[in-house]
Amino acid sequence: MPAERPFRITVTFTPGGPAVSGTWSNPDTAEGKFHEWARSHGGRPGAAVTLWLETPDGLEELRTWTAERGEVVHRETPDAR
């Protein structure tokens, strides 16, 4: 059975400033949380909400939300396994 590939969401409130994050193994849950956090935090100037895929080589950026640009899809969210 393959290992799970967790998804991480980070919210930075100012560029280079404090951040909060959460991790989910289910891609549908992670995307839902990304959009929920984008609605609740992404409208603040300078804030960024980012959905990442955790890989053996590090974090891969999947989606980003900022007030200035809205949602940017860097790569479609893959299945968790």
PDB file of N, CA, C and O in Angstrom:
ATOM      1  N   MET A   1       0.845  -1.174   0.000  1.00  0.00           N
ATOM      2  CA  MET A   1       0.000   0.000   0.000  1.00  0.00           C
ATOM      3  C   MET A   1       0.890   1.237   0.000  1.00  0.00           C
ATOM      4  O   MET A   1       1.776   1.344   0.848  1.00  0.00           O
ATOM      5  N   PRO A   2       0.682   2.183  -0.932  1.00  0.00           N
ATOM      6  CA  PRO A   2       1.525   3.381  -0.989  1.00  0.00           C
ATOM      7  C   PRO A   2       1.311   4.277   0.227  1.00  0.00           C
ATOM      8  O   PRO A   2       0.242   4.283   0.837  1.00  0.00           O
ATOM      9  N   ALA A   3       2.340   5.021   0.558  1.00  0.00           N
ATOM     10  CA  ALA A   3       2.244   5.970   1.671  1.00  0.00           C
ATOM     11  C   ALA A   3       1.357   7.144   1.271  1.00  0.00           C
ATOM     12  O   ALA A   3       1.316   7.538   0.106  1.00  0.00           O
ATOM     13  N   GLU A   4       0.653   7.693   2.249  1.00  0.00           N
ATOM     14  CA  GLU A   4      -0.167   8.867   1.986  1.00  0.00           C
ATOM     15  C   GLU A   4       0.717  10.064   1.674  1.00  0.00           C
ATOM     16  O   GLU A   4       1.832  10.178   2.182  1.00  0.00           O
ATOM     17  N   ARG A   5       0.209  10.943   0.841  1.00  0.00           N
ATOM     18  CA  ARG A   5       0.917  12.181   0.506  1.00  0.00           C
ATOM     19  C   ARG A   5       0.099  13.326   1.063  1.00  0.00           C
ATOM     20  O   ARG A   5      -0.878  13.750   0.445  1.00  0.00           O
ATOM     21  N   PRO A   6       0.485  13.831   2.219  1.00  0.00           N
ATOM     22  CA  PRO A   6      -0.335  14.874   2.839  1.00  0.00           C
ATOM     23  C   PRO A   6      -0.318  16.199   2.075  1.00  0.00           C
ATOM     24  O   PRO A   6       0.609  16.519   1.331  1.00  0.00           O
ATOM     25  N   PHE A   7      -1.380  16.932   2.299  1.00  0.00           N
ATOM     26  CA  PHE A   7      -1.533  18.267   1.735  1.00  0.00           C
ATOM     27  C   PHE A   7      -1.448  19.263   2.879  1.00  0.00           C
ATOM     28  O   PHE A   7      -2.056  19.053   3.928  1.00  0.00           O
ATOM     29  N   ARG A   8      -0.706  20.338   2.690  1.00  0.00           N
ATOM     30  CA  ARG A   8      -0.554  21.364   3.720  1.00  0.00           C
ATOM     31  C   ARG A   8      -1.107  22.678   3.194  1.00  0.00           C
ATOM     32  O   ARG A   8      -0.942  23.009   2.020  1.00  0.00           O
ATOM     33  N   ILE A   9      -1.760  23.417   4.069  1.00  0.00           N
ATOM     34  CA  ILE A   9      -2.210  24.769   3.748  1.00  0.00           C
ATOM     35  C   ILE A   9      -1.516  25.715   4.710  1.00  0.00           C
ATOM     36  O   ILE A   9      -1.479  25.476   5.917  1.00  0.00           O
ATOM     37  N   THR A  10      -0.967  26.789   4.164  1.00  0.00           N
ATOM     38  CA  THR A  10      -0.404  27.832   5.014  1.00  0.00           C
ATOM     39  C   THR A  10      -1.115  29.142   4.726  1.00  0.00           C
ATOM     40  O   THR A  10      -1.507  29.426   3.594  1.00  0.00           O
ATOM     41  N   VAL A  11      -1.270  29.929   5.773  1.00  0.00           N
ATOM     42  CA  VAL A  11      -1.796  31.283   5.649  1.00  0.00           C
ATOM     43  C   VAL A  11      -0.735  32.198   6.229  1.00  0.00           C
ATOM     44  O   VAL A  11      -0.401  32.106   7.410  1.00  0.00           O
ATOM     45  N   THR A  12      -0.202  33.090   5.387  1.00  0.00           N
ATOM     46  CA  THR A  12       0.698  34.125   5.879  1.00  0.00           C
ATOM     47  C   THR A  12      -0.085  35.427   5.878  1.00  0.00           C
ATOM     48  O   THR A  12      -0.787  35.743   4.917  1.00  0.00           O
ATOM     49  N   PHE A  13       0.041  36.174   6.956  1.00  0.00           N
ATOM     50  CA  PHE A  13      -0.774  37.372   7.119  1.00  0.00           C
ATOM     51  C   PHE A  13      -0.110  38.620   6.561  1.00  0.00           C
ATOM     52  O   PHE A  13      -0.780  39.602   6.242  1.00  0.00           O
ATOM     53  N   THR A  14       1.213  38.576   6.446  1.00  0.00           N
ATOM     54  CA  THR A  14       1.984  39.625   5.779  1.00  0.00           C
ATOM     55  C   THR A  14       3.156  38.930   5.104  1.00  0.00           C
ATOM     56  O   THR A  14       3.599  37.892   5.596  1.00  0.00           O
ATOM     57  N   PRO A  15       3.677  39.453   4.001  1.00  0.00           N
ATOM     58  CA  PRO A  15       4.811  38.800   3.336  1.00  0.00           C
ATOM     59  C   PRO A  15       5.976  38.602   4.314  1.00  0.00           C
ATOM     60  O   PRO A  15       6.473  39.554   4.916  1.00  0.00           O
ATOM     61  N   GLY A  16       6.394  37.343   4.453  1.00  0.00           N
ATOM     62  CA  GLY A  16       7.491  37.018   5.354  1.00  0.00           C
ATOM     63  C   GLY A  16       7.116  37.062   6.828  1.00  0.00           C
ATOM     64  O   GLY A  16       7.974  36.875   7.691  1.00  0.00           O
ATOM     65  N   GLY A  17       5.854  37.305   7.123  1.00  0.00           N
ATOM     66  CA  GLY A  17       5.403  37.446   8.507  1.00  0.00           C
ATOM     67  C   GLY A  17       4.896  36.145   9.094  1.00  0.00           C
ATOM     68  O   GLY A  17       5.175  35.067   8.570  1.00  0.00           O
ATOM     69  N   PRO A  18       4.145  36.248  10.193  1.00  0.00           N
ATOM     70  CA  PRO A  18       3.638  35.058  10.866  1.00  0.00           C
ATOM     71  C   PRO A  18       2.714  34.253   9.969  1.00  0.00           C
ATOM     72  O   PRO A  18       2.069  34.787   9.067  1.00  0.00           O
ATOM     73  N   ALA A  19       2.665  32.953  10.239  1.00  0.00           N
ATOM     74  CA  ALA A  19       1.839  32.051   9.438  1.00  0.00           C
ATOM     75  C   ALA A  19       1.196  31.005  10.336  1.00  0.00           C
ATOM     76  O   ALA A  19       1.685  30.713  11.427  1.00  0.00           O
ATOM     77  N   VAL A  20       0.101  30.452   9.860  1.00  0.00           N
ATOM     78  CA  VAL A  20      -0.523  29.281  10.469  1.00  0.00           C
ATOM     79  C   VAL A  20      -0.653  28.232   9.380  1.00  0.00           C
ATOM     80  O   VAL A  20      -0.695  28.555   8.193  1.00  0.00           O
ATOM     81  N   SER A  21      -0.717  26.962   9.796  1.00  0.00           N
ATOM     82  CA  SER A  21      -0.838  25.908   8.790  1.00  0.00           C
ATOM     83  C   SER A  21      -1.644  24.742   9.337  1.00  0.00           C
ATOM     84  O   SER A  21      -1.836  24.597  10.544  1.00  0.00           O
ATOM     85  N   GLY A  22      -2.106  23.925   8.416  1.00  0.00           N
ATOM     86  CA  GLY A  22      -2.808  22.697   8.746  1.00  0.00           C
ATOM     87  C   GLY A  22      -2.486  21.661   7.690  1.00  0.00           C
ATOM     88  O   GLY A  22      -2.111  22.009   6.571  1.00  0.00           O
ATOM     89  N   THR A  23      -2.629  20.386   8.036  1.00  0.00           N
ATOM     90  CA  THR A  23      -2.287  19.299   7.125  1.00  0.00           C
ATOM     91  C   THR A  23      -3.446  18.309   7.053  1.00  0.00           C
ATOM     92  O   THR A  23      -4.027  17.948   8.077  1.00  0.00           O
ATOM     93  N   TRP A  24      -3.779  17.875   5.843  1.00  0.00           N
ATOM     94  CA  TRP A  24      -4.834  16.906   5.595  1.00  0.00           C
ATOM     95  C   TRP A  24      -4.342  15.864   4.604  1.00  0.00           C
ATOM     96  O   TRP A  24      -3.538  16.171   3.724  1.00  0.00           O
ATOM     97  N   SER A  25      -4.821  14.632   4.741  1.00  0.00           N
ATOM     98  CA  SER A  25      -4.411  13.571   3.820  1.00  0.00           C
ATOM     99  C   SER A  25      -5.386  13.406   2.664  1.00  0.00           C
ATOM    100  O   SER A  25      -5.025  12.844   1.630  1.00  0.00           O
ATOM    101  N   ASN A  26      -6.611  13.885   2.820  1.00  0.00           N
ATOM    102  CA  ASN A  26      -7.616  13.748   1.772  1.00  0.00           C
ATOM    103  C   ASN A  26      -7.586  14.986   0.873  1.00  0.00           C
ATOM    104  O   ASN A  26      -7.722  16.105   1.368  1.00  0.00           O
ATOM    105  N   PRO A  27      -7.407  14.805  -0.447  1.00  0.00           N
ATOM    106  CA  PRO A  27      -7.312  15.964  -1.339  1.00  0.00           C
ATOM    107  C   PRO A  27      -8.586  16.801  -1.395  1.00  0.00           C
ATOM    108  O   PRO A  27      -8.509  18.024  -1.517  1.00  0.00           O
ATOM    109  N   ASP A  28      -9.762  16.167  -1.306  1.00  0.00           N
ATOM    110  CA  ASP A  28     -11.016  16.924  -1.332  1.00  0.00           C
ATOM    111  C   ASP A  28     -11.152  17.786  -0.085  1.00  0.00           C
ATOM    112  O   ASP A  28     -11.589  18.934  -0.165  1.00  0.00           O
ATOM    113  N   THR A  29     -10.782  17.238   1.062  1.00  0.00           N
ATOM    114  CA  THR A  29     -10.819  17.999   2.302  1.00  0.00           C
ATOM    115  C   THR A  29      -9.836  19.163   2.234  1.00  0.00           C
ATOM    116  O   THR A  29     -10.163  20.282   2.629  1.00  0.00           O
ATOM    117  N   ALA A  30      -8.632  18.898   1.733  1.00  0.00           N
ATOM    118  CA  ALA A  30      -7.609  19.944   1.637  1.00  0.00           C
ATOM    119  C   ALA A  30      -8.073  21.080   0.725  1.00  0.00           C
ATOM    120  O   ALA A  30      -7.908  22.250   1.067  1.00  0.00           O
ATOM    121  N   GLU A  31      -8.647  20.750  -0.426  1.00  0.00           N
ATOM    122  CA  GLU A  31      -9.139  21.807  -1.323  1.00  0.00           C
ATOM    123  C   GLU A  31     -10.287  22.579  -0.690  1.00  0.00           C
ATOM    124  O   GLU A  31     -10.371  23.799  -0.834  1.00  0.00           O
ATOM    125  N   GLY A  32     -11.170  21.874   0.009  1.00  0.00           N
ATOM    126  CA  GLY A  32     -12.263  22.551   0.699  1.00  0.00           C
ATOM    127  C   GLY A  32     -11.745  23.516   1.758  1.00  0.00           C
ATOM    128  O   GLY A  32     -12.232  24.641   1.868  1.00  0.00           O
ATOM    129  N   LYS A  33     -10.761  23.079   2.538  1.00  0.00           N
ATOM    130  CA  LYS A  33     -10.164  23.949   3.554  1.00  0.00           C
ATOM    131  C   LYS A  33      -9.435  25.125   2.903  1.00  0.00           C
ATOM    132  O   LYS A  33      -9.489  26.246   3.409  1.00  0.00           O
ATOM    133  N   PHE A  34      -8.756  24.873   1.784  1.00  0.00           N
ATOM    134  CA  PHE A  34      -8.072  25.962   1.073  1.00  0.00           C
ATOM    135  C   PHE A  34      -9.071  27.059   0.724  1.00  0.00           C
ATOM    136  O   PHE A  34      -8.819  28.234   0.989  1.00  0.00           O
ATOM    137  N   HIS A  35     -10.204  26.682   0.130  1.00  0.00           N
ATOM    138  CA  HIS A  35     -11.192  27.685  -0.259  1.00  0.00           C
ATOM    139  C   HIS A  35     -11.849  28.345   0.960  1.00  0.00           C
ATOM    140  O   HIS A  35     -12.150  29.538   0.932  1.00  0.00           O
ATOM    141  N   GLU A  36     -12.068  27.575   2.017  1.00  0.00           N
ATOM    142  CA  GLU A  36     -12.621  28.139   3.252  1.00  0.00           C
ATOM    143  C   GLU A  36     -11.664  29.184   3.839  1.00  0.00           C
ATOM    144  O   GLU A  36     -12.084  30.277   4.220  1.00  0.00           O
ATOM    145  N   TRP A  37     -10.374  28.836   3.908  1.00  0.00           N
ATOM    146  CA  TRP A  37      -9.384  29.762   4.457  1.00  0.00           C
ATOM    147  C   TRP A  37      -9.183  30.957   3.528  1.00  0.00           C
ATOM    148  O   TRP A  37      -8.933  32.065   4.003  1.00  0.00           O
ATOM    149  N   ALA A  38      -9.287  30.755   2.213  1.00  0.00           N
ATOM    150  CA  ALA A  38      -9.170  31.875   1.276  1.00  0.00           C
ATOM    151  C   ALA A  38     -10.302  32.872   1.509  1.00  0.00           C
ATOM    152  O   ALA A  38     -10.083  34.083   1.477  1.00  0.00           O
ATOM    153  N   ARG A  39     -11.520  32.359   1.746  1.00  0.00           N
ATOM    154  CA  ARG A  39     -12.656  33.253   2.021  1.00  0.00           C
ATOM    155  C   ARG A  39     -12.473  33.997   3.348  1.00  0.00           C
ATOM    156  O   ARG A  39     -12.792  35.182   3.447  1.00  0.00           O
ATOM    157  N   SER A  40     -11.964  33.305   4.359  1.00  0.00           N
ATOM    158  CA  SER A  40     -11.885  33.930   5.680  1.00  0.00           C
ATOM    159  C   SER A  40     -10.642  34.796   5.879  1.00  0.00           C
ATOM    160  O   SER A  40     -10.678  35.740   6.668  1.00  0.00           O
ATOM    161  N   HIS A  41      -9.545  34.497   5.181  1.00  0.00           N
ATOM    162  CA  HIS A  41      -8.291  35.228   5.408  1.00  0.00           C
ATOM    163  C   HIS A  41      -7.700  35.867   4.148  1.00  0.00           C
ATOM    164  O   HIS A  41      -6.886  36.784   4.250  1.00  0.00           O
ATOM    165  N   GLY A  42      -8.094  35.401   2.977  1.00  0.00           N
ATOM    166  CA  GLY A  42      -7.446  35.815   1.739  1.00  0.00           C
ATOM    167  C   GLY A  42      -7.782  37.207   1.252  1.00  0.00           C
ATOM    168  O   GLY A  42      -7.148  37.691   0.314  1.00  0.00           O
ATOM    169  N   GLY A  43      -8.752  37.866   1.851  1.00  0.00           N
ATOM    170  CA  GLY A  43      -9.107  39.212   1.432  1.00  0.00           C
ATOM    171  C   GLY A  43      -8.287  40.303   2.085  1.00  0.00           C
ATOM    172  O   GLY A  43      -8.418  41.475   1.732  1.00  0.00           O
ATOM    173  N   ARG A  44      -7.450  39.935   3.027  1.00  0.00           N
ATOM    174  CA  ARG A  44      -6.617  40.928   3.720  1.00  0.00           C
ATOM    175  C   ARG A  44      -5.416  41.291   2.865  1.00  0.00           C
ATOM    176  O   ARG A  44      -4.728  40.401   2.364  1.00  0.00           O
ATOM    177  N   PRO A  45      -5.151  42.568   2.688  1.00  0.00           N
ATOM    178  CA  PRO A  45      -3.988  42.966   1.890  1.00  0.00           C
ATOM    179  C   PRO A  45      -2.704  42.354   2.454  1.00  0.00           C
ATOM    180  O   PRO A  45      -2.440  42.435   3.653  1.00  0.00           O
ATOM    181  N   GLY A  46      -1.921  41.747   1.582  1.00  0.00           N
ATOM    182  CA  GLY A  46      -0.656  41.146   1.976  1.00  0.00           C
ATOM    183  C   GLY A  46      -0.759  39.703   2.429  1.00  0.00           C
ATOM    184  O   GLY A  46       0.262  39.024   2.539  1.00  0.00           O
ATOM    185  N   ALA A  47      -1.972  39.211   2.696  1.00  0.00           N
ATOM    186  CA  ALA A  47      -2.142  37.825   3.134  1.00  0.00           C
ATOM    187  C   ALA A  47      -2.074  36.884   1.931  1.00  0.00           C
ATOM    188  O   ALA A  47      -2.427  37.260   0.813  1.00  0.00           O
ATOM    189  N   ALA A  48      -1.616  35.656   2.178  1.00  0.00           N
ATOM    190  CA  ALA A  48      -1.571  34.635   1.133  1.00  0.00           C
ATOM    191  C   ALA A  48      -1.985  33.299   1.738  1.00  0.00           C
ATOM    192  O   ALA A  48      -1.550  32.936   2.831  1.00  0.00           O
ATOM    193  N   VAL A  49      -2.831  32.573   1.010  1.00  0.00           N
ATOM    194  CA  VAL A  49      -3.233  31.224   1.387  1.00  0.00           C
ATOM    195  C   VAL A  49      -2.660  30.302   0.328  1.00  0.00           C
ATOM    196  O   VAL A  49      -2.896  30.506  -0.863  1.00  0.00           O
ATOM    197  N   THR A  50      -1.906  29.283   0.747  1.00  0.00           N
ATOM    198  CA  THR A  50      -1.243  28.402  -0.209  1.00  0.00           C
ATOM    199  C   THR A  50      -1.526  26.950   0.130  1.00  0.00           C
ATOM    200  O   THR A  50      -1.413  26.536   1.283  1.00  0.00           O
ATOM    201  N   LEU A  51      -1.898  26.176  -0.896  1.00  0.00           N
ATOM    202  CA  LEU A  51      -2.081  24.730  -0.782  1.00  0.00           C
ATOM    203  C   LEU A  51      -0.838  24.062  -1.341  1.00  0.00           C
ATOM    204  O   LEU A  51      -0.441  24.317  -2.477  1.00  0.00           O
ATOM    205  N   TRP A  52      -0.232  23.209  -0.539  1.00  0.00           N
ATOM    206  CA  TRP A  52       1.001  22.507  -0.906  1.00  0.00           C
ATOM    207  C   TRP A  52       0.765  21.008  -0.900  1.00  0.00           C
ATOM    208  O   TRP A  52      -0.098  20.510  -0.178  1.00  0.00           O
ATOM    209  N   LEU A  53       1.536  20.288  -1.711  1.00  0.00           N
ATOM    210  CA  LEU A  53       1.615  18.830  -1.644  1.00  0.00           C
ATOM    211  C   LEU A  53       2.952  18.501  -1.010  1.00  0.00           C
ATOM    212  O   LEU A  53       3.994  18.967  -1.472  1.00  0.00           O
ATOM    213  N   GLU A  54       2.929  17.698   0.049  1.00  0.00           N
ATOM    214  CA  GLU A  54       4.177  17.268   0.676  1.00  0.00           C
ATOM    215  C   GLU A  54       4.716  16.082  -0.118  1.00  0.00           C
ATOM    216  O   GLU A  54       4.024  15.078  -0.287  1.00  0.00           O
ATOM    217  N   THR A  55       5.946  16.197  -0.603  1.00  0.00           N
ATOM    218  CA  THR A  55       6.591  15.143  -1.381  1.00  0.00           C
ATOM    219  C   THR A  55       7.898  14.759  -0.696  1.00  0.00           C
ATOM    220  O   THR A  55       8.342  15.468   0.206  1.00  0.00           O
ATOM    221  N   PRO A  56       8.520  13.662  -1.098  1.00  0.00           N
ATOM    222  CA  PRO A  56       9.819  13.305  -0.516  1.00  0.00           C
ATOM    223  C   PRO A  56      10.890  14.386  -0.749  1.00  0.00           C
ATOM    224  O   PRO A  56      11.858  14.482   0.005  1.00  0.00           O
ATOM    225  N   ASP A  57      10.705  15.187  -1.789  1.00  0.00           N
ATOM    226  CA  ASP A  57      11.681  16.241  -2.108  1.00  0.00           C
ATOM    227  C   ASP A  57      11.336  17.585  -1.483  1.00  0.00           C
ATOM    228  O   ASP A  57      12.069  18.555  -1.678  1.00  0.00           O
ATOM    229  N   GLY A  58      10.243  17.666  -0.739  1.00  0.00           N
ATOM    230  CA  GLY A  58       9.843  18.932  -0.125  1.00  0.00           C
ATOM    231  C   GLY A  58       8.417  19.291  -0.493  1.00  0.00           C
ATOM    232  O   GLY A  58       7.633  18.425  -0.883  1.00  0.00           O
ATOM    233  N   LEU A  59       8.080  20.561  -0.369  1.00  0.00           N
ATOM    234  CA  LEU A  59       6.726  21.034  -0.648  1.00  0.00           C
ATOM    235  C   LEU A  59       6.587  21.475  -2.095  1.00  0.00           C
ATOM    236  O   LEU A  59       7.444  22.181  -2.627  1.00  0.00           O
ATOM    237  N   GLU A  60       5.499  21.050  -2.726  1.00  0.00           N
ATOM    238  CA  GLU A  60       5.182  21.467  -4.095  1.00  0.00           C
ATOM    239  C   GLU A  60       3.934  22.358  -4.045  1.00  0.00           C
ATOM    240  O   GLU A  60       2.886  21.935  -3.556  1.00  0.00           O
ATOM    241  N   GLU A  61       4.050  23.569  -4.542  1.00  0.00           N
ATOM    242  CA  GLU A  61       2.952  24.532  -4.519  1.00  0.00           C
ATOM    243  C   GLU A  61       1.877  24.130  -5.527  1.00  0.00           C
ATOM    244  O   GLU A  61       2.167  23.933  -6.707  1.00  0.00           O
ATOM    245  N   LEU A  62       0.630  24.008  -5.053  1.00  0.00           N
ATOM    246  CA  LEU A  62      -0.477  23.632  -5.923  1.00  0.00           C
ATOM    247  C   LEU A  62      -1.384  24.820  -6.247  1.00  0.00           C
ATOM    248  O   LEU A  62      -1.727  25.040  -7.409  1.00  0.00           O
ATOM    249  N   ARG A  63      -1.775  25.587  -5.225  1.00  0.00           N
ATOM    250  CA  ARG A  63      -2.682  26.727  -5.412  1.00  0.00           C
ATOM    251  C   ARG A  63      -2.287  27.840  -4.455  1.00  0.00           C
ATOM    252  O   ARG A  63      -1.788  27.590  -3.358  1.00  0.00           O
ATOM    253  N   THR A  64      -2.520  29.071  -4.889  1.00  0.00           N
ATOM    254  CA  THR A  64      -2.287  30.230  -4.042  1.00  0.00           C
ATOM    255  C   THR A  64      -3.460  31.179  -4.189  1.00  0.00           C
ATOM    256  O   THR A  64      -4.027  31.322  -5.272  1.00  0.00           O
ATOM    257  N   TRP A  65      -3.821  31.829  -3.084  1.00  0.00           N
ATOM    258  CA  TRP A  65      -4.861  32.853  -3.101  1.00  0.00           C
ATOM    259  C   TRP A  65      -4.313  34.101  -2.439  1.00  0.00           C
ATOM    260  O   TRP A  65      -3.788  34.038  -1.327  1.00  0.00           O
ATOM    261  N   THR A  66      -4.431  35.239  -3.116  1.00  0.00           N
ATOM    262  CA  THR A  66      -4.122  36.541  -2.525  1.00  0.00           C
ATOM    263  C   THR A  66      -5.247  37.500  -2.889  1.00  0.00           C
ATOM    264  O   THR A  66      -5.960  37.291  -3.870  1.00  0.00           O
ATOM    265  N   ALA A  67      -5.398  38.548  -2.093  1.00  0.00           N
ATOM    266  CA  ALA A  67      -6.422  39.555  -2.392  1.00  0.00           C
ATOM    267  C   ALA A  67      -6.129  40.227  -3.727  1.00  0.00           C
ATOM    268  O   ALA A  67      -7.045  40.609  -4.456  1.00  0.00           O
ATOM    269  N   GLU A  68      -4.862  40.366  -4.036  1.00  0.00           N
ATOM    270  CA  GLU A  68      -4.452  41.072  -5.243  1.00  0.00           C
ATOM    271  C   GLU A  68      -4.708  40.261  -6.520  1.00  0.00           C
ATOM    272  O   GLU A  68      -5.063  40.830  -7.553  1.00  0.00           O
ATOM    273  N   ARG A  69      -4.530  38.928  -6.455  1.00  0.00           N
ATOM    274  CA  ARG A  69      -4.618  38.110  -7.670  1.00  0.00           C
ATOM    275  C   ARG A  69      -5.738  37.089  -7.663  1.00  0.00           C
ATOM    276  O   ARG A  69      -6.035  36.495  -8.699  1.00  0.00           O
ATOM    277  N   GLY A  70      -6.370  36.870  -6.507  1.00  0.00           N
ATOM    278  CA  GLY A  70      -7.357  35.799  -6.420  1.00  0.00           C
ATOM    279  C   GLY A  70      -6.659  34.454  -6.438  1.00  0.00           C
ATOM    280  O   GLY A  70      -5.517  34.337  -5.993  1.00  0.00           O
ATOM    281  N   GLU A  71      -7.337  33.437  -6.951  1.00  0.00           N
ATOM    282  CA  GLU A  71      -6.772  32.092  -6.966  1.00  0.00           C
ATOM    283  C   GLU A  71      -5.888  31.882  -8.186  1.00  0.00           C
ATOM    284  O   GLU A  71      -6.270  32.204  -9.311  1.00  0.00           O
ATOM    285  N   VAL A  72      -4.703  31.339  -7.945  1.00  0.00           N
ATOM    286  CA  VAL A  72      -3.780  30.947  -9.009  1.00  0.00           C
ATOM    287  C   VAL A  72      -3.531  29.453  -8.852  1.00  0.00           C
ATOM    288  O   VAL A  72      -3.095  29.003  -7.793  1.00  0.00           O
ATOM    289  N   VAL A  73      -3.808  28.682  -9.904  1.00  0.00           N
ATOM    290  CA  VAL A  73      -3.576  27.240  -9.880  1.00  0.00           C
ATOM    291  C   VAL A  73      -2.217  26.986 -10.521  1.00  0.00           C
ATOM    292  O   VAL A  73      -2.019  27.245 -11.708  1.00  0.00           O
ATOM    293  N   HIS A  74      -1.285  26.476  -9.721  1.00  0.00           N
ATOM    294  CA  HIS A  74       0.051  26.158 -10.223  1.00  0.00           C
ATOM    295  C   HIS A  74       0.077  24.745 -10.793  1.00  0.00           C
ATOM    296  O   HIS A  74       0.804  24.452 -11.743  1.00  0.00           O
ATOM    297  N   ARG A  75      -0.732  23.877 -10.191  1.00  0.00           N
ATOM    298  CA  ARG A  75      -0.849  22.486 -10.630  1.00  0.00           C
ATOM    299  C   ARG A  75      -2.151  21.939 -10.049  1.00  0.00           C
ATOM    300  O   ARG A  75      -2.514  22.270  -8.921  1.00  0.00           O
ATOM    301  N   GLU A  76      -2.848  21.110 -10.807  1.00  0.00           N
ATOM    302  CA  GLU A  76      -4.073  20.502 -10.295  1.00  0.00           C
ATOM    303  C   GLU A  76      -3.739  19.604  -9.109  1.00  0.00           C
ATOM    304  O   GLU A  76      -2.677  18.983  -9.068  1.00  0.00           O
ATOM    305  N   THR A  77      -4.649  19.545  -8.154  1.00  0.00           N
ATOM    306  CA  THR A  77      -4.448  18.740  -6.960  1.00  0.00           C
ATOM    307  C   THR A  77      -4.536  17.252  -7.332  1.00  0.00           C
ATOM    308  O   THR A  77      -5.566  16.802  -7.834  1.00  0.00           O
ATOM    309  N   PRO A  78      -3.463  16.488  -7.088  1.00  0.00           N
ATOM    310  CA  PRO A  78      -3.506  15.060  -7.416  1.00  0.00           C
ATOM    311  C   PRO A  78      -4.241  14.275  -6.342  1.00  0.00           C
ATOM    312  O   PRO A  78      -4.552  14.799  -5.272  1.00  0.00           O
ATOM    313  N   ASP A  79      -4.517  12.991  -6.648  1.00  0.00           N
ATOM    314  CA  ASP A  79      -5.086  12.111  -5.641  1.00  0.00           C
ATOM    315  C   ASP A  79      -4.080  11.963  -4.509  1.00  0.00           C
ATOM    316  O   ASP A  79      -2.881  12.166  -4.703  1.00  0.00           O
ATOM    317  N   ALA A  80      -4.568  11.612  -3.334  1.00  0.00           N
ATOM    318  CA  ALA A  80      -3.713  11.512  -2.156  1.00  0.00           C
ATOM    319  C   ALA A  80      -2.718  10.353  -2.260  1.00  0.00           C
ATOM    320  O   ALA A  80      -1.669  10.391  -1.618  1.00  0.00           O
ATOM    321  N   ARG A  81      -3.018   9.355  -3.033  1.00  0.00           N
ATOM    322  CA  ARG A  81      -2.125   8.175  -3.119  1.00  0.00           C
ATOM    323  C   ARG A  81      -1.568   8.043  -4.504  1.00  0.00           C
ATOM    324  O   ARG A  81      -0.801   7.119  -4.776  1.00  0.00           O
TER     325      ARG A  81
END
